[in-house]
Amino acid sequence: MSTRLAHLKAAHYFVVASETQSYTDAARKLSVTQAAVSQQIRLLEEYLGVSLFYRSGRKMLLTSQGKTLTDHLSSGFEQIEQGLNSVKLEPMAGSLTVYGLQSISSLWLMPRLWRFSDMHSNITVRLFSAEELPDLQSGDIDVSIYNDPILREDTENQILLTSPIVPICSRELFQRIGFKDIEDFLCCWLIQTTLPEYSWSQWGKEYDLTIAGKEHLWAEVSSWYMGISAVKAGHGVFLCPEFMVQEELERGELVKPFDLPLAEPLTFYLAHSKKSPRLERINAFVKWIQQESEGNILNPYSPTKLG
């Protein structure tokens, strides 16, 4: 440690004493004894080789050197206080940055977010979509919602919701094809994501239907959002997380030709840093989003902490 920083405690006592002009009042303000204040200032004077105070009646007044030192130290301690305040635990009010996959951010979270804002008008949510898992420890991102948990000791993960993957198509396509048997799937274009566990080939294995690779596929998409957009436009059948299109299914805009889900459901995890300075508003958001997911009939599980 620098020899100058070794006198940081004495410098702090000196600044308080210069403000109160009394060792006794400074001791009361610092919650120490008057002797402790006197000793620290004496050590500082010995180190500097000058007197910092002189007595005038009951007051301790600054010497010229003392005035020069207090001007520098006062601004220095203000900077230290600002630095400490910038990283300490923040209050409830403020901004909250949430990152998630485009599909869950756009199709599930965004339509519900107004309810959180209505409950917590003092918290401004900044919602972004990104395909890669974010770095929660940088301090720039508060909450993430992705298919995979972030397995770090300093990160808390919870299962947000779990949904079956089911075939969906537009009502127009359903009426045109008829769909009386699962082999009718081979009469129309099939759309799937790039994830092999959610592919039509896997679905065919589970329901004993031979789907001959690419010849039956119209498109392979990199996000659930893209596949849902395609079937909404009337193009093909898509293996899709049911919760993402629940409202469209209820309105009859989209249809499940057969209620035959893949064995492997889709799980979304909510994650945040355990040491975030914005834990108070993060906890408010987590509590709200858990209530939203518990109200979803496609989520039979209570949110689970994964450590």
N, C-alpha and C positions, 0 to 999 in steps of 0.2 A: 504494500500500500504506500502511496505517496506520503511523505512526512507532513505535507500540508493537509491532506485528507485525514491524517491522524488527529488533527485538532478540530474536526468537524463538530464534535459535541460541544467543545468550548466555544466555537464560533456561534453555534446556535444559542447557547446561554448568553453570550455577549449581545447578540441582536435583541433578545427579549429584554435584557437589562437596559439596553439603550432606549427601548421603547417605554419602559416603565420608570426609568431613572431611579430605580430602587432595587437593591439586591433582594430585599424581603418580598417586594411585590413580584419580582421575576421568579423567585422560588415558589411562590404561591401559584403563579401561572403555569410553571413547569412541573408542579407537584413533586418538588424536591425540597431539601433543606436550604436555608440561607447560606450555610457553610459550604454546601456543594456548589452553589453558584459562585461564591467568592473564590473557591479553590480553582474552578475551571477558568475563570477570568484571569486569576493570577498566573496559571500555567500558560495561558495565551499571551499575556504580557511578557512573561519570561522568554517565550519562544520568539516573539517579535522584537524584544529589546526596547519597548517603549511603554509608556503609561497610556491607558485607554480611557480612564475615568479620573476625575478629581472630585473631592467632596465639597459641596457648598450647602451648608446647613444639613438638612436631612436628605438632600438630593445628591445623586451621583451623576455629575455632568460629564459630557464627552470632551476629551482633549481634541486638538485639531487632528491628530492621528486617528483618534477614535471616530471622529466624524467622517473622515475619509474611508475608514474601514467599514463603517456601518452602511454607507452609501453602496459600496460594492457587495457586501454580504446580503443586504436586504433584497436587492434585485436577484442575487444568486439563489437565495432561498425561495423566492417567488417562482423561479424557473424550476427548482426542484419540486415544489408543490404542484405546479402545472403538470410536470412529468408524471408524478405519482397519480394525480387525478385522471390522467389520460389512459391509464391502464388498470385502475381499480374497478371493482364491481360497479357496473352502471345501473341506474335506476330503471324502473319499468318503462318509462317513456323513452321513445327514440326509434331508430330504424332497425329492421330485422331483415337480413339477406338470406333468401331461401333458394337453393339450387335443386333441380330435379330433372329427370328425363322429360323430354318434350311431351310424351304421351300423357303421363300422369299430371304434369304441370298444366297442360292445356285442356285436357279432357276431364280431369277430375278435380284438381285443386282450384284452378282459376274460377270456375263457376260457383264455387262455395266460399271463396275468400272474402266476399263482402260481409259474410256473417261474422268472421273474425274481426274485421274492421269495425263492424257495428258494436261488437262487445268491447273492443279495445281501441278506441279512437285515438289514443295517445301513442299507438305503435304503428309505424309505417312499414308495411311489408314490401320488400323489393324482390320480385320473383323472376328468376332466370332459368332457362333450360339449357342443358349441356349433356352430351352423351357420355363424357368421361367423369369418373368419380372425382369430386373436388378435394382440395386440401383444406380440411377443417381447422388445422392447427395454425394456419397463417393468420387467422383472425379476421380475414376479409369475408368469410362465409360462415353463417351461423347454423344453418340446418340444411341437410341434404336428404333427398328422397330418391332412392335407387333400388334396382333389383338385387344388389349385393350389399351385405353389411360391410362396414369399414372396421376391420379387425385390428384395433389398437387399444392398448390398456387405457389411454387417455380419452377414448371415444365411447360414448354410450349409444348403443343401437337398440331399436325396438321394432318388432314386427308391426307395421302399420295396417296392412290388409293383405289378404290372400284371396285370389280369385281363380276360378276354373277357366281354362282355355277352351273355347267352343267355336264351332263353325258358324259364321254369320254371313248374310247376304242381303241385298236390297229386296223389298217386297215385290218389286217388278220382276226380278230374276227368279224369285221363289215361285211366283205364279206362272212364269213362262216355262220353267223346267218341270215343275210338279213335285219333284222330290218324294217319290213313293218308296224308294229303296236307296241305301247308301251308295250303290253303284251309280246312281244318278249324278254323284259328284264328278264322275269321269266325263260327263257331258258338258261341263262348263270349265272356265278357267279357274285355277286354284292359285291363291296368293298366300305367301308365308313370309315370316321374318327370316333373318339370317341365323337365328338360334336353332341348332339342330334338334334340341329337345322339344321344340314347339313346331316342328316341321310336319308337312303332310305325310311324308314317308313314315314318321313315327306314329302319326295318327292311324295310318293304314295298317301298321303292324298290330296296333292295339285292337282294331276292329276288323281284322282279317280282310282287308281290301288292298289289292295290289295297285299301288300308284307308281307308274313307271317313270320315276324321276322327272327330268325337265320337260318331257313331252306333254305332261299334263299341267305344267305350271305356266301361268301367264306372267307372274312377276315375283321377285324376291325383294323385299323391302328392308331397309335398315332400321325402321322404327314402326311401332304400333300405330302411331299417328298416320303415317303414309298409307298403311293398309286399310285403316278405317276410312280414310278419305276416298280410297279407290272404290270400296263397296258402297259407300254412300252415293257415289256417282253411277252405280249400277254395274260395276265391273267385277265379276267373279265372286268367289267365296273365300273368306279370310278366316284363318284360325286366330281368334282374338280373345283377350281377357274380357270376360263378360261384364265386369264392373265398369269398364270404360264406355260401354255402349248401352248401359242399363236403361237410361231414359229413352233412347231411340227404340229399344226393344219394347218398352212399355207403350210408347206412342204408335208402334206398328210400322215405323219407318224402316227398321231393320228387322230381320227374322232369323231365328235359329232353325235351319231346315230339319235338323235332328238335335235333340239334347244329348249329345255324345261328347263329353269333355275329354281332353287328354288326361292321362293319369297324373301327370306332373302339373300342379297348379302354378300360378305366377304369384310370387311374394314380393312386396315392396317393404323396404326398411327405411325407417327414419333415424338419422344419426346426427349427433352434435357433440362438440367438445365438452368434456366434463369441467374444463377450467376456463370456459369462455367468460369474459367480463360482462356478457349480456345474458347471463343465466336466468335472470328474473323474467325477462321478456321471452326467452326461449322456452322456459317452463310454461308460460301462459299459452304460447303457440302449440306446444306439444299436447297440453291438456285439451285444448280446443280440437286439434286434429284427431286425437284419439276418440273424442266424442263423435266426430263426423264419421270416422271409419267404423265405430261400433254400431252406428245407425244404419250401416250398409248391410243389407241382408246377405250379401255375398261374402261377408267376413265372419266366419263362425268362430274365430279365435279372438280372445282378448289380447291387446297389445302385450308383447313379451319383451322383457329386457334381456339383451344378449351379452351385456357386460361391456 
